[in-house]
Amino acid sequence: MLFCFTGMAGFAAIVAYGLYKLKSRGNTKMSVHLIHMRVAAQGFVVGAMTIGMGYSMYREYWAKPKP
């Protein structure tokens, strides 16, 4: 559950950073800037989900106390 919140917080942070940098993007097209921000946000969320699933699998299969 913690990783879910981490993914959402990272997504919000990247979106906020992208909006902040929108005015100072130089001569980069708007569409290219938005694509880069979308890819960064999606990558952060997928990474957080992957780490969360790995941790969940670790707890379920390897760290479980033996009966």
DODO-907732 format. One record per residue: residue number from 1; residue in one letter; x, y, z of N, C-alpha, C, CB in turn. Coordinates in pm, whole numbers. Glycine has a CB too. Layout:
BEGIN
pt n->NUM	res->A	n.c1->X	n.c2->Y	n.c3->Z	ca.c1->X	ca.c2->Y	ca.c3->Z	c.c1->X	c.c2->Y	c.c3->Z	cb.c1->X	cb.c2->Y	cb.c3->Z
...
END
This chain:
BEGIN
pt n->1	res->M	n.c1->82	n.c2->-119	n.c3->0	ca.c1->0	ca.c2->0	ca.c3->0	c.c1->86	c.c2->126	c.c3->0	cb.c1->-93	cb.c2->-1	cb.c3->120
pt n->2	res->L	n.c1->198	n.c2->119	n.c3->70	ca.c1->288	ca.c2->233	ca.c3->75	c.c1->342	c.c2->267	c.c3->-63	cb.c1->404	cb.c2->206	cb.c3->172
pt n->3	res->F	n.c1->371	n.c2->164	n.c3->-142	ca.c1->426	ca.c2->188	ca.c3->-275	c.c1->322	c.c2->250	c.c3->-368	cb.c1->478	cb.c2->59	cb.c3->-335
pt n->4	res->C	n.c1->196	n.c2->220	n.c3->-344	ca.c1->89	ca.c2->281	ca.c3->-423	c.c1->86	c.c2->431	c.c3->-399	cb.c1->-48	cb.c2->218	cb.c3->-388
pt n->5	res->F	n.c1->95	n.c2->470	n.c3->-271	ca.c1->97	ca.c2->612	ca.c3->-238	c.c1->224	c.c2->679	c.c3->-288	cb.c1->84	cb.c2->632	cb.c3->-88
pt n->6	res->T	n.c1->334	n.c2->606	n.c3->-285	ca.c1->459	ca.c2->659	ca.c3->-337	c.c1->449	c.c2->684	c.c3->-487	cb.c1->575	cb.c2->564	cb.c3->-307
pt n->7	res->G	n.c1->387	n.c2->591	n.c3->-558	ca.c1->368	ca.c2->607	ca.c3->-703	c.c1->279	c.c2->726	c.c3->-735	cb.c1->308	cb.c2->481	cb.c3->-762
pt n->8	res->M	n.c1->171	n.c2->742	n.c3->-659	ca.c1->82	ca.c2->856	ca.c3->-682	c.c1->150	c.c2->988	c.c3->-648	cb.c1->-47	cb.c2->841	cb.c3->-601
pt n->9	res->A	n.c1->227	n.c2->990	n.c3->-539	ca.c1->298	ca.c2->1112	ca.c3->-500	c.c1->405	c.c2->1148	c.c3->-604	cb.c1->363	cb.c2->1096	cb.c3->-361
pt n->10	res->G	n.c1->475	n.c2->1047	n.c3->-653	ca.c1->575	ca.c2->1073	ca.c3->-757	c.c1->513	c.c2->1123	c.c3->-885	cb.c1->655	cb.c2->947	cb.c3->-785
pt n->11	res->F	n.c1->399	n.c2->1065	n.c3->-921	ca.c1->327	ca.c2->1111	ca.c3->-1039	c.c1->288	c.c2->1258	c.c3->-1024	cb.c1->201	cb.c2->1024	cb.c3->-1062
pt n->12	res->A	n.c1->233	n.c2->1293	n.c3->-908	ca.c1->193	ca.c2->1432	ca.c3->-883	c.c1->313	c.c2->1525	c.c3->-884	cb.c1->119	cb.c2->1443	cb.c3->-749
pt n->13	res->A	n.c1->425	n.c2->1480	n.c3->-828	ca.c1->545	ca.c2->1564	ca.c3->-825	c.c1->599	c.c2->1588	c.c3->-966	cb.c1->653	cb.c2->1498	cb.c3->-738
pt n->14	res->I	n.c1->599	n.c2->1486	n.c3->-1049	ca.c1->649	ca.c2->1502	ca.c3->-1186	c.c1->558	c.c2->1592	c.c3->-1266	cb.c1->663	cb.c2->1366	cb.c3->-1255
pt n->15	res->V	n.c1->427	n.c2->1579	n.c3->-1248	ca.c1->333	ca.c2->1666	ca.c3->-1317	c.c1->352	c.c2->1810	c.c3->-1272	cb.c1->187	cb.c2->1620	cb.c3->-1292
pt n->16	res->A	n.c1->369	n.c2->1832	n.c3->-1142	ca.c1->390	ca.c2->1967	ca.c3->-1090	c.c1->520	c.c2->2025	c.c3->-1144	cb.c1->392	cb.c2->1966	cb.c3->-936
pt n->17	res->Y	n.c1->626	n.c2->1945	n.c3->-1149	ca.c1->752	ca.c2->1992	ca.c3->-1205	c.c1->738	c.c2->2026	c.c3->-1353	cb.c1->862	cb.c2->1886	cb.c3->-1185
pt n->18	res->G	n.c1->666	n.c2->1943	n.c3->-1426	ca.c1->644	ca.c2->1970	ca.c3->-1568	c.c1->568	c.c2->2099	c.c3->-1592	cb.c1->571	cb.c2->1855	cb.c3->-1633
pt n->19	res->L	n.c1->468	n.c2->2124	n.c3->-1509	ca.c1->394	ca.c2->2249	ca.c3->-1521	c.c1->480	c.c2->2369	c.c3->-1484	cb.c1->268	cb.c2->2246	cb.c3->-1434
pt n->20	res->Y	n.c1->567	n.c2->2352	n.c3->-1384	ca.c1->657	ca.c2->2459	ca.c3->-1342	c.c1->757	c.c2->2492	c.c3->-1454	cb.c1->731	cb.c2->2420	cb.c3->-1214
pt n->21	res->K	n.c1->810	n.c2->2390	n.c3->-1520	ca.c1->909	ca.c2->2409	ca.c3->-1625	c.c1->847	c.c2->2441	c.c3->-1762	cb.c1->994	cb.c2->2286	cb.c3->-1637
pt n->22	res->L	n.c1->717	n.c2->2449	n.c3->-1768	ca.c1->649	ca.c2->2470	ca.c3->-1896	c.c1->691	c.c2->2601	c.c3->-1961	cb.c1->498	cb.c2->2466	cb.c3->-1877
pt n->23	res->K	n.c1->704	n.c2->2706	n.c3->-1883	ca.c1->739	ca.c2->2837	ca.c3->-1939	c.c1->885	c.c2->2846	c.c3->-1981	cb.c1->708	cb.c2->2946	cb.c3->-1839
pt n->24	res->S	n.c1->972	n.c2->2770	n.c3->-1917	ca.c1->1115	ca.c2->2780	ca.c3->-1947	c.c1->1164	c.c2->2661	c.c3->-2028	cb.c1->1196	cb.c2->2791	cb.c3->-1818
pt n->25	res->R	n.c1->1081	n.c2->2610	n.c3->-2118	ca.c1->1119	ca.c2->2493	ca.c3->-2196	c.c1->1204	c.c2->2530	c.c3->-2318	cb.c1->996	cb.c2->2418	cb.c3->-2242
pt n->26	res->G	n.c1->1228	n.c2->2658	n.c3->-2342	ca.c1->1311	ca.c2->2701	ca.c3->-2454	c.c1->1236	c.c2->2687	c.c3->-2585	cb.c1->1439	cb.c2->2620	cb.c3->-2458
pt n->27	res->N	n.c1->1305	n.c2->2635	n.c3->-2685	ca.c1->1241	ca.c2->2622	ca.c3->-2816	c.c1->1185	c.c2->2482	c.c3->-2839	cb.c1->1341	cb.c2->2656	cb.c3->-2926
pt n->28	res->T	n.c1->1170	n.c2->2405	n.c3->-2732	ca.c1->1112	ca.c2->2271	ca.c3->-2743	c.c1->962	c.c2->2284	c.c3->-2767	cb.c1->1140	cb.c2->2187	cb.c3->-2615
pt n->29	res->K	n.c1->912	n.c2->2203	n.c3->-2859	ca.c1->768	ca.c2->2206	ca.c3->-2886	c.c1->689	c.c2->2161	c.c3->-2764	cb.c1->734	cb.c2->2118	cb.c3->-3008
pt n->30	res->M	n.c1->569	n.c2->2211	n.c3->-2754	ca.c1->481	ca.c2->2176	ca.c3->-2642	c.c1->453	c.c2->2026	c.c3->-2640	cb.c1->348	cb.c2->2254	cb.c3->-2651
pt n->31	res->S	n.c1->428	n.c2->1967	n.c3->-2757	ca.c1->394	ca.c2->1824	ca.c3->-2761	c.c1->511	c.c2->1738	c.c3->-2713	cb.c1->354	cb.c2->1784	cb.c3->-2903
pt n->32	res->V	n.c1->634	n.c2->1776	n.c3->-2748	ca.c1->750	ca.c2->1699	ca.c3->-2705	c.c1->767	c.c2->1711	c.c3->-2554	cb.c1->878	cb.c2->1748	cb.c3->-2778
pt n->33	res->H	n.c1->747	n.c2->1830	n.c3->-2502	ca.c1->757	ca.c2->1851	ca.c3->-2357	c.c1->654	c.c2->1766	c.c3->-2283	cb.c1->737	cb.c2->2001	cb.c3->-2323
pt n->34	res->L	n.c1->531	n.c2->1764	n.c3->-2332	ca.c1->426	ca.c2->1687	ca.c3->-2267	c.c1->451	c.c2->1537	c.c3->-2276	cb.c1->291	cb.c2->1719	cb.c3->-2329
pt n->35	res->I	n.c1->504	n.c2->1492	n.c3->-2388	ca.c1->537	ca.c2->1350	ca.c3->-2403	c.c1->645	c.c2->1310	c.c3->-2304	cb.c1->583	cb.c2->1319	cb.c3->-2548
pt n->36	res->H	n.c1->748	n.c2->1394	n.c3->-2287	ca.c1->854	ca.c2->1363	ca.c3->-2192	c.c1->800	c.c2->1358	c.c3->-2049	cb.c1->966	cb.c2->1466	cb.c3->-2202
pt n->37	res->M	n.c1->713	n.c2->1448	n.c3->-2014	ca.c1->656	ca.c2->1448	ca.c3->-1880	c.c1->566	c.c2->1325	c.c3->-1858	cb.c1->575	cb.c2->1577	cb.c3->-1856
pt n->38	res->R	n.c1->490	n.c2->1287	n.c3->-1960	ca.c1->403	ca.c2->1169	ca.c3->-1949	c.c1->486	c.c2->1043	c.c3->-1930	cb.c1->314	cb.c2->1155	cb.c3->-2073
pt n->39	res->V	n.c1->593	n.c2->1030	n.c3->-2008	ca.c1->679	ca.c2->911	ca.c3->-1998	c.c1->746	c.c2->905	c.c3->-1860	cb.c1->786	cb.c2->912	cb.c3->-2109
pt n->40	res->A	n.c1->792	n.c2->1020	n.c3->-1810	ca.c1->855	ca.c2->1022	ca.c3->-1677	c.c1->755	c.c2->983	c.c3->-1569	cb.c1->914	cb.c2->1161	cb.c3->-1647
pt n->41	res->A	n.c1->634	n.c2->1037	n.c3->-1575	ca.c1->533	ca.c2->1007	ca.c3->-1474	c.c1->492	c.c2->859	c.c3->-1481	cb.c1->409	cb.c2->1097	cb.c3->-1493
pt n->42	res->Q	n.c1->471	n.c2->807	n.c3->-1599	ca.c1->434	ca.c2->667	ca.c3->-1612	c.c1->547	c.c2->575	c.c3->-1566	cb.c1->396	cb.c2->635	cb.c3->-1757
pt n->43	res->G	n.c1->669	n.c2->611	n.c3->-1597	ca.c1->783	ca.c2->532	ca.c3->-1554	c.c1->795	c.c2->525	c.c3->-1404	cb.c1->910	cb.c2->587	cb.c3->-1612
pt n->44	res->F	n.c1->771	n.c2->639	n.c3->-1337	ca.c1->777	ca.c2->640	ca.c3->-1192	c.c1->669	c.c2->551	c.c3->-1133	cb.c1->763	cb.c2->782	cb.c3->-1139
pt n->45	res->V	n.c1->549	n.c2->559	n.c3->-1184	ca.c1->438	ca.c2->478	ca.c3->-1131	c.c1->463	c.c2->329	c.c3->-1156	cb.c1->304	cb.c2->520	cb.c3->-1196
pt n->46	res->V	n.c1->507	n.c2->293	n.c3->-1273	ca.c1->534	ca.c2->152	ca.c3->-1304	c.c1->649	c.c2->101	c.c3->-1217	cb.c1->568	cb.c2->133	cb.c3->-1454
pt n->47	res->G	n.c1->751	n.c2->183	n.c3->-1196	ca.c1->861	ca.c2->143	ca.c3->-1108	c.c1->815	c.c2->120	c.c3->-965	cb.c1->970	cb.c2->248	cb.c3->-1110
pt n->48	res->A	n.c1->731	n.c2->210	n.c3->-914	ca.c1->680	ca.c2->194	ca.c3->-777	c.c1->594	c.c2->68	c.c3->-767	cb.c1->598	cb.c2->317	cb.c3->-735
pt n->49	res->M	n.c1->514	n.c2->41	n.c3->-868	ca.c1->431	ca.c2->-81	ca.c3->-866	c.c1->518	c.c2->-206	c.c3->-872	cb.c1->331	cb.c2->-80	cb.c3->-983
pt n->50	res->T	n.c1->623	n.c2->-204	n.c3->-951	ca.c1->712	ca.c2->-319	ca.c3->-963	c.c1->783	c.c2->-346	c.c3->-831	cb.c1->814	cb.c2->-296	cb.c3->-1074
pt n->51	res->I	n.c1->833	n.c2->-240	n.c3->-768	ca.c1->899	ca.c2->-258	ca.c3->-639	c.c1->801	c.c2->-308	c.c3->-535	cb.c1->963	cb.c2->-125	cb.c3->-593
pt n->52	res->G	n.c1->679	n.c2->-257	n.c3->-537	ca.c1->577	ca.c2->-302	ca.c3->-443	c.c1->543	c.c2->-448	c.c3->-462	cb.c1->454	cb.c2->-219	cb.c3->-457
pt n->53	res->M	n.c1->529	n.c2->-490	n.c3->-586	ca.c1->499	ca.c2->-631	ca.c3->-612	c.c1->616	c.c2->-720	c.c3->-571	cb.c1->467	cb.c2->-653	cb.c3->-760
pt n->54	res->G	n.c1->738	n.c2->-676	n.c3->-598	ca.c1->855	ca.c2->-753	ca.c3->-556	c.c1->862	c.c2->-768	c.c3->-405	cb.c1->981	cb.c2->-688	cb.c3->-606
pt n->55	res->Y	n.c1->834	n.c2->-660	n.c3->-334	ca.c1->834	ca.c2->-665	ca.c3->-187	c.c1->723	c.c2->-756	c.c3->-136	cb.c1->818	cb.c2->-524	cb.c3->-129
pt n->56	res->S	n.c1->607	n.c2->-749	n.c3->-199	ca.c1->496	ca.c2->-834	ca.c3->-159	c.c1->529	c.c2->-982	c.c3->-182	cb.c1->369	cb.c2->-795	cb.c3->-236
pt n->57	res->M	n.c1->591	n.c2->-1011	n.c3->-295	ca.c1->630	ca.c2->-1150	ca.c3->-323	c.c1->736	c.c2->-1197	c.c3->-225	cb.c1->681	cb.c2->-1163	cb.c3->-468
pt n->58	res->Y	n.c1->829	n.c2->-1110	n.c3->-191	ca.c1->932	ca.c2->-1145	ca.c3->-94	c.c1->869	c.c2->-1181	c.c3->40	cb.c1->1032	cb.c2->-1030	cb.c3->-76
pt n->59	res->R	n.c1->777	n.c2->-1098	n.c3->88	ca.c1->710	ca.c2->-1125	ca.c3->215	c.c1->628	c.c2->-1253	c.c3->209	cb.c1->620	cb.c2->-1008	cb.c3->254
pt n->60	res->E	n.c1->564	n.c2->-1278	n.c3->96	ca.c1->474	ca.c2->-1393	ca.c3->83	c.c1->549	c.c2->-1526	c.c3->73	cb.c1->386	cb.c2->-1375	cb.c3->-39
pt n->61	res->Y	n.c1->660	n.c2->-1528	n.c3->-1	ca.c1->723	ca.c2->-1656	ca.c3->-33	c.c1->856	c.c2->-1681	c.c3->36	cb.c1->742	cb.c2->-1666	cb.c3->-178
pt n->62	res->W	n.c1->935	n.c2->-1578	n.c3->62	ca.c1->1068	ca.c2->-1602	ca.c3->116	c.c1->1079	c.c2->-1562	c.c3->262	cb.c1->1169	cb.c2->-1528	cb.c3->35
pt n->63	res->A	n.c1->1010	n.c2->-1461	n.c3->306	ca.c1->1025	ca.c2->-1415	ca.c3->445	c.c1->920	c.c2->-1477	c.c3->537	cb.c1->1015	cb.c2->-1263	cb.c3->450
pt n->64	res->K	n.c1->835	n.c2->-1562	n.c3->484	ca.c1->729	ca.c2->-1625	ca.c3->565	c.c1->794	c.c2->-1724	c.c3->663	cb.c1->624	cb.c2->-1698	cb.c3->474
pt n->65	res->P	n.c1->758	n.c2->-1716	n.c3->790	ca.c1->815	ca.c2->-1810	ca.c3->885	c.c1->770	c.c2->-1953	c.c3->855	cb.c1->776	cb.c2->-1772	cb.c3->1029
pt n->66	res->K	n.c1->861	n.c2->-2043	n.c3->872	ca.c1->832	ca.c2->-2184	ca.c3->845	c.c1->748	c.c2->-2243	c.c3->960	cb.c1->963	cb.c2->-2265	cb.c3->826
pt n->67	res->P	n.c1->645	n.c2->-2322	n.c3->927	ca.c1->563	ca.c2->-2383	ca.c3->1036	c.c1->632	c.c2->-2494	c.c3->1109	cb.c1->433	cb.c2->-2435	cb.c3->980
END
